Amino acid sequence: MWRDTFEELRNMERRINQLFEELLGERIGLPATPAKLGVREPYADIMETDREVKVTIEIPGVDKKDININATKNSLEVSAEMKKEEEEEKEGYVRRERRYNKYYRAFALPEEVEPTKAKTTFKNGILQIVLPKKRIEKRTTIKVE
């Protein structure tokens, strides 16, 4: 019974996503969305301070070894895969479930950063990336003698 209910909800979600993509995507010439490619776009926050850009991304169920981060001075790209298989055998039945998700998100950063000095943490499905801003040299006035 619950299985049928959840399957119906998943089908409804797929149909709603498909309708939005048809309505807002291809009709105005946008490229395929990540959802159309079987990839989820994780929720993210970008915060900027005087010295750094902090990006926080929700990617639940992923192991940190399955996260890929690529950065340039003005962009950030995060992808991850989740592959989990559960098997349970009890008297009279066998249950096997497979969960597979791909996550992908790309960002244009608000300021130039130094990607080689980035620091990351990953805990409870939350990835935080701290990118120090590129230092701008102070201008010095030189007196003419």
N, CA, C and O atoms as a DFTB+ gen file, in Angstrom:
580 C
 N C O
     1  1       0.814      -1.188       0.000
     2  2       0.000       0.000       0.000
     3  2       0.865       1.263       0.000
     4  3       0.669       2.140      -0.841
     5  1       1.830       1.369       0.942
     6  2       2.685       2.558       0.997
     7  2       3.525       2.673      -0.259
     8  3       3.762       3.767      -0.772
     9  1       3.971       1.527      -0.745
    10  2       4.804       1.525      -1.950
    11  2       4.046       2.149      -3.118
    12  3       4.603       2.952      -3.868
    13  1       2.765       1.776      -3.272
    14  2       1.945       2.340      -4.342
    15  2       1.765       3.840      -4.167
    16  3       1.811       4.592      -5.140
    17  1       1.561       4.273      -2.938
    18  2       1.378       5.700      -2.655
    19  2       2.631       6.487      -3.015
    20  3       2.540       7.527      -3.667
    21  1       3.809       6.002      -2.596
    22  2       5.050       6.706      -2.905
    23  2       5.344       6.682      -4.401
    24  3       5.857       7.658      -4.946
    25  1       5.027       5.588      -5.059
    26  2       5.240       5.514      -6.502
    27  2       4.357       6.535      -7.214
    28  3       4.803       7.190      -8.155
    29  1       3.114       6.673      -6.773
    30  2       2.210       7.664      -7.353
    31  2       2.740       9.083      -7.139
    32  3       2.668       9.922      -8.037
    33  1       3.271       9.341      -5.945
    34  2       3.840      10.663      -5.671
    35  2       5.051      10.940      -6.558
    36  3       5.202      12.049      -7.070
    37  1       5.914       9.941      -6.742
    38  2       7.075      10.114      -7.623
    39  2       6.636      10.373      -9.062
    40  3       7.205      11.224      -9.746
    41  1       5.626       9.639      -9.517
    42  2       5.110       9.851     -10.875
    43  2       4.529      11.252     -11.026
    44  3       4.725      11.904     -12.051
    45  1       3.816      11.709     -10.007
    46  2       3.240      13.050     -10.049
    47  2       4.352      14.106     -10.085
    48  3       4.259      15.076     -10.837
    49  1       5.396      13.921      -9.279
    50  2       6.520      14.860      -9.269
    51  2       7.197      14.908     -10.637
    52  3       7.510      15.987     -11.142
    53  1       7.420      13.736     -11.235
    54  2       8.034      13.695     -12.575
    55  2       7.184      14.445     -13.592
    56  3       7.707      15.200     -14.412
    57  1       5.873      14.234     -13.535
    58  2       4.972      14.882     -14.496
    59  2       4.972      16.401     -14.305
    60  3       5.005      17.151     -15.280
    61  1       4.934      16.846     -13.062
    62  2       4.959      18.291     -12.791
    63  2       6.273      18.895     -13.288
    64  3       6.265      19.949     -13.925
    65  1       7.408      18.235     -13.001
    66  2       8.702      18.722     -13.489
    67  2       8.730      18.777     -15.005
    68  3       9.235      19.735     -15.590
    69  1       8.188      17.751     -15.637
    70  2       8.153      17.713     -17.100
    71  2       7.318      18.871     -17.649
    72  3       7.709      19.511     -18.625
    73  1       6.176      19.138     -17.027
    74  2       5.327      20.243     -17.478
    75  2       6.038      21.590     -17.349
    76  3       5.969      22.418     -18.258
    77  1       6.720      21.813     -16.222
    78  2       7.456      23.061     -16.048
    79  2       8.576      23.188     -17.072
    80  3       8.791      24.267     -17.624
    81  1       9.291      22.097     -17.330
    82  2      10.368      22.144     -18.316
    83  2       9.827      22.466     -19.699
    84  3      10.416      23.260     -20.433
    85  1       8.701      21.847     -20.055
    86  2       8.105      22.117     -21.360
    87  2       7.623      23.556     -21.448
    88  3       7.781      24.215     -22.475
    89  1       7.040      24.029     -20.370
    90  2       6.499      25.382     -20.354
    91  2       7.586      26.450     -20.346
    92  3       7.505      27.423     -21.095
    93  1       8.601      26.275     -19.507
    94  2       9.598      27.321     -19.316
    95  2      10.932      27.063     -20.002
    96  3      11.696      28.004     -20.217
    97  1      11.228      25.842     -20.344
    98  2      12.545      25.507     -20.865
    99  2      12.652      25.589     -22.364
   100  3      13.041      26.622     -22.908
   101  1      12.315      24.520     -23.032
   102  2      12.563      24.405     -24.462
   103  2      11.825      25.450     -25.290
   104  3      12.312      25.856     -26.345
   105  1      10.685      25.882     -24.839
   106  2       9.923      26.860     -25.620
   107  2      10.634      28.202     -25.738
   108  3      10.411      28.948     -26.691
   109  1      11.484      28.504     -24.775
   110  2      12.209      29.768     -24.885
   111  2      13.676      29.543     -25.228
   112  3      14.501      30.444     -25.080
   113  1      13.995      28.344     -25.682
   114  2      15.329      28.061     -26.191
   115  2      16.395      27.788     -25.157
   116  3      17.582      27.919     -25.456
   117  1      16.013      27.415     -23.952
   118  2      17.006      27.108     -22.932
   119  2      17.539      25.696     -23.129
   120  3      16.823      24.834     -23.640
   121  1      18.788      25.443     -22.730
   122  2      19.320      24.079     -22.836
   123  2      18.609      23.148     -21.862
   124  3      17.874      23.591     -20.980
   125  1      18.838      21.859     -22.038
   126  2      18.226      20.858     -21.162
   127  2      18.605      21.126     -19.714
   128  3      19.751      21.460     -19.413
   129  1      17.647      20.980     -18.835
   130  2      17.907      21.193     -17.413
   131  2      18.557      19.951     -16.819
   132  3      18.432      18.861     -17.378
   133  1      19.252      20.102     -15.686
   134  2      19.842      18.927     -15.052
   135  2      18.810      17.838     -14.762
   136  3      19.113      16.652     -14.891
   137  1      17.584      18.232     -14.369
   138  2      16.554      17.239     -14.069
   139  2      16.242      16.396     -15.297
   140  3      15.963      15.202     -15.186
   141  1      16.289      17.019     -16.457
   142  2      16.014      16.296     -17.694
   143  2      17.124      15.297     -17.991
   144  3      16.891      14.301     -18.676
   145  1      18.299      15.544     -17.498
   146  2      19.433      14.654     -17.720
   147  2      19.576      13.626     -16.597
   148  3      20.561      12.887     -16.569
   149  1      18.624      13.564     -15.679
   150  2      18.680      12.608     -14.578
   151  2      19.590      13.039     -13.448
   152  3      20.059      12.208     -12.671
   153  1      19.840      14.328     -13.352
   154  2      20.742      14.867     -12.338
   155  2      19.951      15.849     -11.478
   156  3      19.173      16.653     -11.991
   157  1      20.156      15.773     -10.182
   158  2      19.484      16.712      -9.273
   159  2      20.342      17.943      -9.060
   160  3      21.569      17.863      -9.017
   161  1      19.686      19.075      -8.928
   162  2      20.370      20.321      -8.615
   163  2      20.220      20.558      -7.116
   164  3      19.121      20.865      -6.654
   165  1      21.297      20.422      -6.349
   166  2      21.162      20.571      -4.897
   167  2      20.913      22.027      -4.496
   168  3      21.286      22.957      -5.210
   169  1      20.276      22.199      -3.340
   170  2      20.075      23.532      -2.789
   171  2      21.421      24.101      -2.362
   172  3      22.296      23.372      -1.894
   173  1      21.575      25.405      -2.528
   174  2      22.857      26.022      -2.190
   175  2      22.655      27.453      -1.702
   176  3      21.686      28.123      -2.058
   177  1      23.600      27.901      -0.874
   178  2      23.664      29.290      -0.417
   179  2      25.057      29.803      -0.728
   180  3      26.044      29.089      -0.550
   181  1      25.136      31.042      -1.192
   182  2      26.431      31.684      -1.413
   183  2      26.456      32.934      -0.545
   184  3      25.559      33.774      -0.608
   185  1      27.504      33.036       0.268
   186  2      27.648      34.181       1.164
   187  2      29.009      34.820       0.913
   188  3      30.008      34.128       0.724
   189  1      29.032      36.121       0.915
   190  2      30.278      36.840       0.650
   191  2      30.634      37.718       1.845
   192  3      29.786      38.423       2.392
   193  1      31.907      37.660       2.239
   194  2      32.420      38.560       3.271
   195  2      33.519      39.406       2.625
   196  3      33.748      39.322       1.418
   197  1      34.193      40.216       3.432
   198  2      35.279      41.039       2.896
   199  2      36.417      40.195       2.341
   200  3      37.081      40.588       1.382
   201  1      36.638      39.035       2.946
   202  2      37.819      38.237       2.600
   203  2      37.542      36.936       1.862
   204  3      38.462      36.346       1.295
   205  1      36.282      36.472       1.858
   206  2      36.032      35.158       1.266
   207  2      34.620      35.017       0.711
   208  3      33.727      35.818       0.989
   209  1      34.457      33.964      -0.085
   210  2      33.151      33.564      -0.592
   211  2      32.878      32.186       0.004
   212  3      33.689      31.271      -0.135
   213  1      31.723      32.043       0.674
   214  2      31.355      30.763       1.292
   215  2      30.179      30.174       0.523
   216  3      29.163      30.836       0.314
   217  1      30.333      28.925       0.106
   218  2      29.271      28.229      -0.611
   219  2      28.865      27.020       0.226
   220  3      29.707      26.198       0.589
   221  1      27.582      26.916       0.529
   222  2      27.052      25.798       1.299
   223  2      26.061      25.051       0.418
   224  3      25.138      25.647      -0.138
   225  1      26.257      23.731       0.293
   226  2      25.444      22.924      -0.618
   227  2      24.908      21.702       0.122
   228  3      25.638      21.051       0.868
   229  1      23.632      21.397      -0.088
   230  2      23.010      20.216       0.508
   231  2      23.113      19.045      -0.462
   232  3      22.518      19.078      -1.539
   233  1      23.867      18.007      -0.084
   234  2      23.948      16.789      -0.901
   235  2      23.819      15.563       0.009
   236  3      24.804      14.875       0.278
   237  1      22.601      15.300       0.477
   238  2      22.390      14.211       1.430
   239  2      22.636      12.831       0.829
   240  3      22.410      12.597      -0.359
   241  1      23.106      11.924       1.684
   242  2      23.282      10.538       1.277
   243  2      24.558      10.232       0.528
   244  3      24.779       9.091       0.122
   245  1      25.404      11.232       0.336
   246  2      26.630      11.075      -0.444
   247  2      27.817      10.859       0.494
   248  3      27.879      11.462       1.565
   249  1      28.749      10.008       0.098
   250  2      30.008       9.870       0.829
   251  2      30.971      10.933       0.323
   252  3      30.935      11.293      -0.853
   253  1      31.831      11.435       1.200
   254  2      32.718      12.525       0.779
   255  2      33.670      12.106      -0.334
   256  3      34.120      12.952      -1.107
   257  1      33.983      10.825      -0.430
   258  2      34.871      10.349      -1.506
   259  2      34.195      10.439      -2.882
   260  3      34.870      10.363      -3.909
   261  1      32.872      10.601      -2.904
   262  2      32.135      10.669      -4.166
   263  2      31.800      12.098      -4.588
   264  3      30.977      12.307      -5.479
   265  1      32.437      13.079      -3.951
   266  2      32.202      14.489      -4.281
   267  2      33.367      15.004      -5.117
   268  3      34.530      14.784      -4.777
   269  1      33.049      15.690      -6.208
   270  2      34.066      16.318      -7.061
   271  2      33.825      17.819      -7.085
   272  3      32.707      18.280      -7.318
   273  1      34.888      18.573      -6.839
   274  2      34.798      20.034      -6.831
   275  2      35.851      20.574      -7.788
   276  3      37.026      20.219      -7.697
   277  1      35.425      21.432      -8.704
   278  2      36.343      22.110      -9.619
   279  2      36.096      23.607      -9.505
   280  3      34.950      24.056      -9.467
   281  1      37.173      24.368      -9.451
   282  2      37.024      25.817      -9.303
   283  2      38.029      26.545     -10.173
   284  3      39.138      26.070     -10.415
   285  1      37.610      27.713     -10.635
   286  2      38.504      28.653     -11.302
   287  2      38.439      29.933     -10.485
   288  3      37.798      29.967      -9.435
   289  1      39.090      30.973     -10.951
   290  2      39.078      32.223     -10.183
   291  2      37.687      32.853     -10.101
   292  3      37.434      33.678      -9.223
   293  1      36.774      32.468     -11.018
   294  2      35.450      33.085     -10.991
   295  2      34.284      32.105     -11.117
   296  3      33.148      32.525     -11.339
   297  1      34.554      30.790     -10.975
   298  2      33.456      29.822     -11.050
   299  2      33.718      28.615     -10.152
   300  3      34.853      28.329      -9.770
   301  1      32.639      27.927      -9.835
   302  2      32.710      26.738      -8.990
   303  2      31.752      25.703      -9.558
   304  3      30.636      26.025      -9.965
   305  1      32.205      24.454      -9.581
   306  2      31.396      23.360     -10.108
   307  2      31.473      22.196      -9.116
   308  3      32.562      21.764      -8.740
   309  1      30.318      21.699      -8.701
   310  2      30.266      20.603      -7.733
   311  2      29.406      19.484      -8.310
   312  3      28.294      19.718      -8.783
   313  1      29.938      18.270      -8.262
   314  2      29.155      17.108      -8.678
   315  2      29.372      15.992      -7.664
   316  3      30.412      15.925      -7.008
   317  1      28.383      15.125      -7.546
   318  2      28.472      14.013      -6.596
   319  2      27.545      12.897      -7.051
   320  3      26.559      13.126      -7.751
   321  1      27.887      11.686      -6.634
   322  2      27.052      10.525      -6.935
   323  2      26.771       9.761      -5.662
   324  3      27.636       9.619      -4.797
   325  1      25.549       9.270      -5.560
   326  2      25.175       8.431      -4.433
   327  2      24.719       7.088      -4.986
   328  3      23.788       7.015      -5.788
   329  1      25.383       6.036      -4.549
   330  2      24.987       4.680      -4.931
   331  2      24.870       3.876      -3.642
   332  3      25.865       3.634      -2.960
   333  1      23.677       3.475      -3.322
   334  2      23.469       2.677      -2.109
   335  2      22.581       1.501      -2.454
   336  3      21.600       1.624      -3.188
   337  1      22.947       0.371      -1.909
   338  2      22.155      -0.832      -2.109
   339  2      21.880      -1.440      -0.746
   340  3      22.801      -1.652       0.043
   341  1      20.627      -1.718      -0.472
   342  2      20.240      -2.318       0.796
   343  2      19.575      -3.652       0.514
   344  3      18.786      -3.790      -0.421
   345  1      19.906      -4.614       1.330
   346  2      19.286      -5.927       1.182
   347  2      18.916      -6.428       2.563
   348  3      19.708      -6.356       3.502
   349  1      17.715      -6.931       2.670
   350  2      17.237      -7.422       3.957
   351  2      16.500      -8.734       3.716
   352  3      15.600      -8.810       2.880
   353  1      16.884      -9.740       4.443
   354  2      16.193     -11.025       4.328
   355  2      15.600     -11.378       5.681
   356  3      16.297     -11.442       6.693
   357  1      14.317     -11.601       5.671
   358  2      13.615     -12.048       6.869
   359  2      12.744     -13.231       6.475
   360  3      12.614     -13.584       5.303
   361  1      12.183     -13.798       7.455
   362  2      11.360     -14.976       7.231
   363  2      10.256     -14.705       6.205
   364  3       9.347     -13.912       6.451
   365  1      10.349     -15.366       5.067
   366  2       9.284     -15.283       4.071
   367  2       9.410     -14.181       3.027
   368  3       8.635     -14.167       2.071
   369  1      10.351     -13.263       3.172
   370  2      10.483     -12.239       2.133
   371  2      11.914     -11.737       2.039
   372  3      12.714     -11.861       2.967
   373  1      12.199     -11.170       0.884
   374  2      13.498     -10.540       0.642
   375  2      13.214      -9.129       0.154
   376  3      12.360      -8.921      -0.708
   377  1      13.922      -8.179       0.700
   378  2      13.755      -6.787       0.268
   379  2      15.098      -6.295      -0.241
   380  3      16.119      -6.413       0.437
   381  1      15.080      -5.749      -1.429
   382  2      16.282      -5.130      -1.989
   383  2      15.899      -3.754      -2.501
   384  3      14.914      -3.592      -3.221
   385  1      16.673      -2.795      -2.129
   386  2      16.431      -1.434      -2.606
   387  2      17.729      -0.846      -3.093
   388  3      18.790      -1.027      -2.496
   389  1      17.616      -0.145      -4.184
   390  2      18.778       0.550      -4.725
   391  2      18.430       2.031      -4.813
   392  3      17.365       2.414      -5.298
   393  1      19.341       2.833      -4.340
   394  2      19.171       4.283      -4.458
   395  2      20.350       4.822      -5.235
   396  3      21.506       4.505      -4.957
   397  1      20.033       5.635      -6.205
   398  2      21.082       6.199      -7.036
   399  2      20.703       7.638      -7.348
   400  3      19.630       7.902      -7.892
   401  1      21.565       8.545      -7.011
   402  2      21.341       9.961      -7.309
   403  2      22.622      10.574      -7.825
   404  3      23.720      10.222      -7.394
   405  1      22.465      11.484      -8.740
   406  2      23.581      12.311      -9.189
   407  2      23.207      13.748      -8.859
   408  3      22.058      14.161      -9.018
   409  1      24.186      14.491      -8.403
   410  2      23.993      15.906      -8.103
   411  2      24.976      16.711      -8.941
   412  3      26.110      16.288      -9.167
   413  1      24.531      17.869      -9.394
   414  2      25.431      18.752     -10.141
   415  2      24.966      20.188      -9.949
   416  3      23.772      20.485     -10.000
   417  1      25.928      21.066      -9.728
   418  2      25.611      22.490      -9.623
   419  2      26.832      23.291     -10.034
   420  3      27.952      22.965      -9.641
   421  1      26.626      24.326     -10.814
   422  2      27.708      25.223     -11.235
   423  2      27.323      26.647     -10.845
   424  3      26.154      27.029     -10.910
   425  1      28.323      27.421     -10.442
   426  2      28.087      28.785      -9.969
   427  2      29.076      29.751     -10.599
   428  3      30.246      29.419     -10.794
   429  1      28.604      30.937     -10.913
   430  2      29.492      32.055     -11.214
   431  2      29.696      32.748      -9.870
   432  3      28.727      33.090      -9.191
   433  1      30.932      32.952      -9.492
   434  2      31.222      33.543      -8.186
   435  2      31.164      35.065      -8.262
   436  3      31.486      35.642      -9.301
   437  1      30.757      35.728      -7.171
   438  2      30.588      37.181      -7.188
   439  2      31.895      37.966      -7.259
   440  3      31.893      39.130      -7.660
   441  1      33.009      37.346      -6.877
   442  2      34.330      37.993      -6.891
   443  2      35.360      36.967      -7.322
   444  3      35.117      35.763      -7.241
   445  1      36.511      37.443      -7.782
   446  2      37.600      36.520      -8.098
   447  2      38.133      35.921      -6.807
   448  3      38.293      36.613      -5.802
   449  1      38.408      34.608      -6.853
   450  2      38.896      33.895      -5.672
   451  2      40.207      33.188      -5.995
   452  3      40.648      33.143      -7.144
   453  1      40.811      32.640      -4.953
   454  2      42.034      31.845      -5.111
   455  2      41.672      30.379      -4.856
   456  3      41.714      29.925      -3.713
   457  1      41.319      29.636      -5.909
   458  2      40.835      28.269      -5.719
   459  2      41.845      27.323      -5.073
   460  3      41.449      26.354      -4.424
   461  1      43.131      27.583      -5.239
   462  2      44.137      26.691      -4.648
   463  2      44.185      26.801      -3.125
   464  3      44.767      25.944      -2.461
   465  1      43.576      27.850      -2.568
   466  2      43.565      28.037      -1.116
   467  2      42.203      27.717      -0.496
   468  3      41.948      28.063       0.657
   469  1      41.336      27.061      -1.254
   470  2      39.995      26.734      -0.767
   471  2      40.053      25.729       0.376
   472  3      40.945      24.884       0.438
   473  1      39.093      25.839       1.268
   474  2      38.948      24.894       2.381
   475  2      37.531      24.325       2.307
   476  3      36.577      25.042       2.007
   477  1      37.408      23.017       2.587
   478  2      36.093      22.387       2.542
   479  2      35.818      21.597       3.816
   480  3      36.731      21.090       4.467
   481  1      34.533      21.508       4.151
   482  2      34.080      20.611       5.211
   483  2      32.826      19.915       4.698
   484  3      32.072      20.474       3.901
   485  1      32.614      18.694       5.162
   486  2      31.426      17.937       4.772
   487  2      30.930      17.172       5.988
   488  3      31.624      16.306       6.521
   489  1      29.720      17.504       6.417
   490  2      29.165      16.857       7.603
   491  2      27.645      16.786       7.469
   492  3      26.992      17.776       7.136
   493  1      27.095      15.604       7.732
   494  2      25.641      15.389       7.706
   495  2      24.993      15.845       6.400
   496  3      23.905      16.421       6.413
   497  1      25.653      15.592       5.285
   498  2      25.083      15.927       3.985
   499  2      25.231      17.380       3.576
   500  3      24.695      17.789       2.545
   501  1      25.949      18.169       4.365
   502  2      26.146      19.587       4.057
   503  2      27.612      19.814       3.696
   504  3      28.508      19.563       4.502
   505  1      27.841      20.287       2.482
   506  2      29.186      20.607       2.004
   507  2      29.379      22.112       2.102
   508  3      28.562      22.885       1.602
   509  1      30.467      22.524       2.750
   510  2      30.786      23.948       2.800
   511  2      32.148      24.158       2.159
   512  3      33.124      23.482       2.487
   513  1      32.189      25.107       1.242
   514  2      33.422      25.452       0.539
   515  2      33.707      26.918       0.831
   516  3      32.868      27.785       0.586
   517  1      34.898      27.186       1.355
   518  2      35.303      28.564       1.649
   519  2      36.441      28.906       0.707
   520  3      37.498      28.274       0.727
   521  1      36.208      29.918      -0.119
   522  2      37.187      30.343      -1.120
   523  2      37.683      31.744      -0.783
   524  3      36.901      32.694      -0.822
   525  1      38.968      31.896      -0.454
   526  2      39.488      33.233      -0.160
   527  2      39.449      34.103      -1.420
   528  3      39.733      33.641      -2.525
   529  1      39.093      35.356      -1.223
   530  2      39.078      36.283      -2.356
   531  2      40.504      36.593      -2.791
   532  3      41.438      36.588      -1.989
   533  1      40.639      36.859      -4.065
   534  2      41.943      37.234      -4.597
   535  2      42.309      38.596      -4.019
   536  3      41.514      39.536      -4.037
   537  1      43.513      38.673      -3.515
   538  2      43.958      39.937      -2.913
   539  2      44.275      40.946      -4.001
   540  3      44.933      40.641      -4.996
   541  1      43.797      42.129      -3.784
   542  2      44.092      43.212      -4.714
   543  2      45.218      44.035      -4.106
   544  3      45.126      44.503      -2.971
   545  1      46.258      44.196      -4.868
   546  2      47.412      44.962      -4.383
   547  2      46.995      46.407      -4.131
   548  3      46.284      47.017      -4.930
   549  1      47.455      46.932      -3.007
   550  2      47.192      48.340      -2.716
   551  2      48.042      49.204      -3.635
   552  3      49.198      48.900      -3.929
   553  1      47.438      50.266      -4.066
   554  2      48.164      51.190      -4.921
   555  2      49.024      52.108      -4.067
   556  3      48.584      52.597      -3.026
   557  1      50.242      52.336      -4.511
   558  2      51.168      53.208      -3.799
   559  2      51.422      54.449      -4.641
   560  3      51.645      54.370      -5.849
   561  1      51.383      55.574      -3.985
   562  2      51.688      56.824      -4.675
   563  2      53.193      57.055      -4.607
   564  3      53.805      56.938      -3.545
   565  1      53.772      57.379      -5.739
   566  2      55.212      57.636      -5.807
   567  2      55.394      59.121      -6.104
   568  3      54.840      59.653      -7.066
   569  1      56.182      59.774      -5.258
   570  2      56.425      61.205      -5.445
   571  2      57.512      61.419      -6.479
   572  3      58.491      60.675      -6.546
   573  1      57.324      62.420      -7.260
   574  2      58.345      62.812      -8.235
   575  2      59.318      63.734      -7.532
   576  3      58.916      64.691      -6.870
   577  1      60.621      63.438      -7.681
   578  2      61.633      64.263      -7.016
   579  2      62.274      65.201      -8.000
   580  3      63.153      65.979      -7.628
